[in-house]
Amino acid sequence: MSSKKFRSVPALLRSASSWRSVAVAAASCIAMLGTPGMANAQFKWTMVNLNRANDTWTYQKWLADEIASRSGGKIQVEMISMPELGLTGFELVRVMRAGLLDVGEVITGYVAGDMPIVEGPSLTGLQPDWESSRRSQKAWEPVYRKYEAQMGGKFLGSHPYDWNAVWCIKPMRKLDDLKGVKIRIFSPAMGLFWKQMGAEPVSLAYAEIYSALERKVLDCSHTGPASGMSVKLNDVSKFLVDYRLGHQPGLIIASKKKFDALPKDLQQMLEKLGEEYTERTWKLGWEVTQREIKKAQSTGVEWTPMRPEYTATIQGIVQKVVLPDWLNRVKDKDEAIREFNQRIAPIVGITASK
């Protein structure tokens, strides 16, 4: 699938009436679901998550419950998944900017075609381990805040998906085994990385992975152990391989209009809660990754940890190809170099240059 198609607007959002349909669908679903106390709440919000089956749903459910509790019931948040609204995640920044949702989970890899700057700490192959990725995401928060308007609202915090790996329908025991392999990707940097590894990247939404692997349209899928287990990829792919792929985190973005309408004390509560949410979920994410790897192994999946002999190849691809490409995609290259070298380079040991 071409990068042009990857960046195209889904059919759902090609007309004004389709944009309105998202708002209508959200309102209808919330009305049917109904949270206790919603009718009496002073502020009624909807929050969208990638998929109900993923652990991040439980993260955001905790956040929704805490918002209600800490606001004394003044803010009630009803959750809904992207598939229920006919969304894939690739278009969420545009949906948020249009004011159609109150709180959205903006996945950096999904929206990097529209906003390359958010991809900085998440470039495929950049992060050597979980702790480096966590520190890099924290260091990048001022950049997320600087671009809040472009993301459609107030940045409250982030959560990790599990450490990315590759689910495959056949063994991948050396780098040469990747040659010609069709692999699912969901970000520009990800696609470029896998091309350099000799694979053929195919852009595909999360909800479509299982059927693509089952029908052997794909050989592999770039996604995490927990993300894969939540949609039963272990039924159709028996090989899970770590290539130090890092994370594509979810950013919690609250509608600017809705956030600005809150009293100052509730705004401050949300900002503090967002910081707590970030710390909490980054701890949980590592536990989830380890748990789901073991669960996958118990079902007959072969787990291959990152091989030290791959490190030089992966670092070379990031330094010479992935990072320069990202710098060419961002709107302000000088800013990106400055921010990256100040915030990310000391953590990962790779620097950006013109």
C-alpha positions in Angstrom: 0.0 0.0 0.0 1.5 3.4 -0.9 2.3 6.1 1.6 -0.1 8.3 -0.3 -3.0 5.9 0.5 -1.7 5.7 4.1 -2.2 9.5 4.5 -5.5 9.7 2.7 -8.7 10.7 4.6 -11.0 7.8 5.2 -14.2 7.7 3.3 -16.1 8.5 6.5 -14.7 12.0 6.6 -14.9 13.1 2.9 -18.0 15.2 3.2 -19.6 17.6 5.7 -22.5 15.2 6.2 -20.0 12.5 7.1 -18.3 14.7 9.7 -21.7 15.3 11.2 -22.5 11.6 11.2 -19.6 11.1 13.7 -21.2 13.5 16.1 -24.6 12.0 15.7 -23.2 8.5 16.2 -21.4 9.5 19.3 -24.5 11.2 20.8 -26.6 8.2 19.9 -24.2 5.7 21.5 -23.8 7.7 24.6 -27.6 8.1 25.0 -28.0 4.3 24.7 -25.2 3.5 27.1 -25.8 6.0 29.8 -23.5 6.3 32.8 -25.1 6.5 36.3 -25.1 10.1 37.3 -24.8 11.3 33.7 -28.2 13.0 33.7 -27.3 15.1 36.7 -23.8 16.0 35.7 -22.9 19.6 35.0 -20.5 18.6 32.3 -21.1 15.6 30.1 -18.2 14.3 28.1 -17.5 11.5 25.7 -14.1 9.8 25.5 -13.0 7.6 22.6 -10.5 4.7 22.7 -9.0 2.6 20.0 -10.7 -0.6 20.9 -12.6 -2.1 23.8 -10.5 -5.3 23.8 -7.2 -3.6 24.6 -5.7 -2.9 28.0 -5.8 0.8 27.2 -9.6 0.6 27.5 -9.2 -0.2 31.2 -6.6 2.6 31.6 -9.0 5.1 30.2 -12.0 3.6 32.2 -10.0 4.3 35.3 -9.4 7.9 34.1 -13.1 8.4 33.4 -14.1 7.1 36.8 -11.4 9.3 38.5 -12.6 12.4 36.7 -16.1 11.8 37.9 -15.0 11.1 41.5 -12.5 13.9 41.8 -14.9 16.4 40.3 -17.6 15.4 42.8 -19.8 14.2 40.0 -19.7 17.5 38.1 -17.9 15.9 35.1 -19.3 12.6 33.9 -17.4 10.8 31.1 -18.9 8.1 28.9 -16.5 5.9 26.9 -16.9 4.7 23.4 -14.6 2.9 20.9 -13.5 4.1 17.5 -15.0 1.2 15.6 -18.4 2.1 17.1 -18.1 5.5 15.5 -16.8 4.2 12.2 -13.3 5.6 12.9 -9.9 3.9 12.5 -7.7 6.3 14.5 -5.8 7.7 11.5 -8.3 10.6 11.3 -8.6 11.4 15.0 -6.7 14.7 14.9 -9.1 16.0 12.3 -12.1 14.8 14.2 -10.8 16.5 17.4 -10.1 19.7 15.6 -13.6 19.7 14.2 -14.9 19.6 17.8 -16.8 16.3 17.3 -15.4 14.6 20.4 -14.7 15.7 24.0 -11.7 13.5 24.8 -9.8 11.5 22.3 -7.0 9.0 22.3 -4.6 10.3 19.7 -2.2 7.5 18.7 1.0 9.2 17.6 1.8 6.7 14.8 -1.7 6.9 13.4 -1.6 10.7 13.1 2.1 11.2 12.2 1.1 11.6 8.5 -0.7 14.8 9.5 1.6 15.8 12.4 5.1 14.4 12.0 6.4 16.3 15.0 4.6 14.0 17.4 6.5 11.0 16.2 9.8 12.2 17.5 10.3 9.9 20.5 8.4 7.1 18.8 10.5 6.6 15.7 10.7 2.9 14.9 14.0 1.4 16.2 15.1 4.5 18.1 14.4 3.3 21.6 16.7 0.6 23.1 14.4 -0.4 25.9 11.2 0.4 27.9 12.8 2.8 30.4 14.4 4.9 27.6 11.1 5.1 25.8 9.3 6.1 29.0 11.9 8.9 29.7 11.8 10.1 26.1 8.0 10.4 26.1 8.1 12.4 29.3 10.8 14.6 27.9 8.7 15.2 24.8 5.6 16.5 26.7 6.5 20.2 26.2 6.5 19.6 22.4 3.1 17.9 22.6 1.8 20.9 24.6 3.3 23.3 22.1 1.2 21.6 19.3 -2.0 21.3 21.3 -4.0 23.5 18.8 -3.0 21.3 15.9 -4.0 18.2 17.9 -7.4 19.7 18.6 -7.3 20.3 22.3 -5.6 20.2 25.7 -2.8 17.6 26.2 -3.6 15.8 29.5 -1.2 12.9 29.5 -0.3 9.7 27.7 -0.3 6.0 28.0 1.9 3.3 26.4 0.8 0.5 24.3 2.8 -2.6 25.0 6.4 -2.9 23.7 6.0 -3.3 20.0 7.0 -6.6 18.4 6.2 -8.6 15.2 3.6 -11.3 15.0 4.4 -13.6 12.0 2.9 -16.7 10.4 6.3 -18.1 9.8 9.7 -18.1 11.7 11.9 -15.0 11.6 15.1 -16.3 13.0 17.6 -14.0 11.2 17.4 -10.6 9.6 17.5 -12.1 6.1 14.2 -13.9 6.8 12.5 -10.5 6.6 13.3 -10.1 2.9 10.1 -9.7 0.9 7.9 -10.2 4.0 4.6 -8.3 3.8 4.2 -6.6 7.2 1.5 -4.4 8.6 2.5 -0.9 9.7 0.7 2.2 10.8 3.1 5.1 10.7 5.4 6.7 8.1 8.6 6.0 10.1 7.5 2.4 10.6 7.0 1.9 6.9 10.5 3.3 6.1 12.2 1.2 8.8 10.7 -2.0 7.4 11.6 -1.2 3.8 15.2 -0.8 5.0 15.0 -4.2 6.6 13.9 -5.6 3.3 10.3 -6.1 4.1 7.2 -4.8 2.2 5.2 -2.5 4.5 1.4 -2.5 4.2 -0.7 0.2 6.0 -3.6 -1.4 7.9 -5.9 -0.5 10.7 -5.7 -2.5 13.9 -9.2 -4.0 13.5 -8.1 -5.6 10.1 -5.0 -7.4 11.3 -6.5 -10.8 12.2 -8.2 -11.4 8.9 -5.2 -10.3 6.9 -2.9 -12.8 8.7 -5.6 -15.5 8.6 -6.0 -15.1 4.8 -2.2 -14.8 4.5 -2.5 -11.4 2.8 0.1 -10.5 5.4 3.1 -12.5 6.7 3.6 -10.3 9.8 2.1 -7.5 11.8 3.9 -4.8 13.7 2.0 -4.6 17.0 2.5 -5.5 20.6 2.1 -8.8 22.5 -0.9 -7.6 24.4 -2.5 -5.8 21.4 -2.1 -9.0 19.5 -3.5 -11.3 22.2 -6.5 -9.0 22.7 -7.6 -9.8 19.1 -6.4 -13.4 19.2 -3.5 -13.1 16.8 -2.0 -16.2 18.5 -4.7 -18.2 16.7 -3.3 -17.2 13.3 0.4 -16.4 13.9 2.7 -18.5 16.0 5.9 -16.4 16.0 6.5 -13.2 18.0 9.8 -11.4 17.5 11.4 -8.4 19.3 13.4 -6.0 17.1 13.5 -3.1 19.7 10.6 -1.4 17.9 9.6 0.9 20.8 6.2 2.4 21.4 3.4 4.3 19.6 1.7 5.9 22.7 -1.8 7.2 23.0 -2.1 10.8 23.9 -5.2 11.9 25.9 -6.4 15.1 24.3 -9.4 17.0 25.7 -11.4 19.3 23.5 -10.2 22.9 24.0 -13.8 24.2 24.0 -14.9 21.8 26.7 -11.7 22.2 28.8 -11.9 26.0 28.6 -15.5 25.9 29.8 -14.5 24.3 33.1 -14.0 26.3 36.2 -10.3 26.8 37.1 -10.4 24.3 40.0 -11.6 21.5 37.7 -9.0 22.4 35.0 -6.3 22.1 37.6 -7.7 18.8 38.8 -7.6 17.4 35.3 -4.0 18.6 34.7 -2.9 16.9 37.9 -4.9 13.8 37.2 -3.3 13.6 33.7 0.2 13.5 35.2 -0.9 10.8 37.6 -2.5 8.8 34.8 0.7 9.0 32.7 2.9 7.7 35.6 0.4 5.0 36.4 -0.1 3.6 32.9 3.6 3.6 32.0 4.2 1.3 35.0 1.2 -0.9 34.1 2.3 -1.1 30.4 5.5 -2.9 31.2 3.7 -5.4 33.4 1.1 -6.0 30.7 3.9 -6.6 28.1 5.6 -9.2 30.2 2.2 -10.9 31.2 1.0 -11.1 27.6 4.3 -12.5 26.3 4.0 -15.4 28.8 0.3 -15.8 27.9 1.2 -16.0 24.2 3.9 -18.6 24.9 1.4 -20.7 26.9 -0.7 -21.0 23.7 2.2 -22.2 21.6 3.6 -18.9 20.3 7.4 -18.9 19.9 8.8 -15.7 21.5 12.2 -14.5 20.3 13.8 -11.6 22.3 15.9 -8.9 20.7 19.2 -10.4 19.5 22.2 -8.3 20.4 23.7 -8.9 16.9 20.8 -6.9 15.3 21.6 -3.7 17.3 24.2 -2.2 14.9 21.9 -2.8 11.9 18.9 -1.2 13.5 20.8 1.8 14.9 22.3 2.4 11.5 18.9 2.4 9.8 17.6 4.9 12.4 20.6 7.2 12.3 21.0 7.2 8.5 17.4 6.8 7.2 14.6 7.0 9.7 15.7 10.1 11.6 16.7 12.1 8.5 13.4 11.2 6.9 11.4 12.4 9.9 13.4 15.7 9.9 12.4 16.2 6.2 8.7 15.6 7.0 8.3 18.0 9.9 7.2 21.6 9.3 10.1 23.2 11.1 13.3 21.2 10.7 15.5 23.5 12.9 13.0 23.2 15.7 12.8 19.4 15.4 16.6 19.1 15.5 16.9 21.4 18.5 14.1 19.7 20.4 15.3 16.2 19.6 18.9 16.8 20.5 17.9 18.5 23.8 15.3 16.1 24.9 15.8 12.7 23.2 19.5 12.4 22.1 20.9 12.2 25.7 18.6 9.3 26.4 19.0 7.2 23.3 22.6 8.2 22.2 21.6 9.2 18.7 21.7 12.8 17.5 19.9 14.7 14.8 21.7 16.9 12.2 21.0 18.8 9.1 
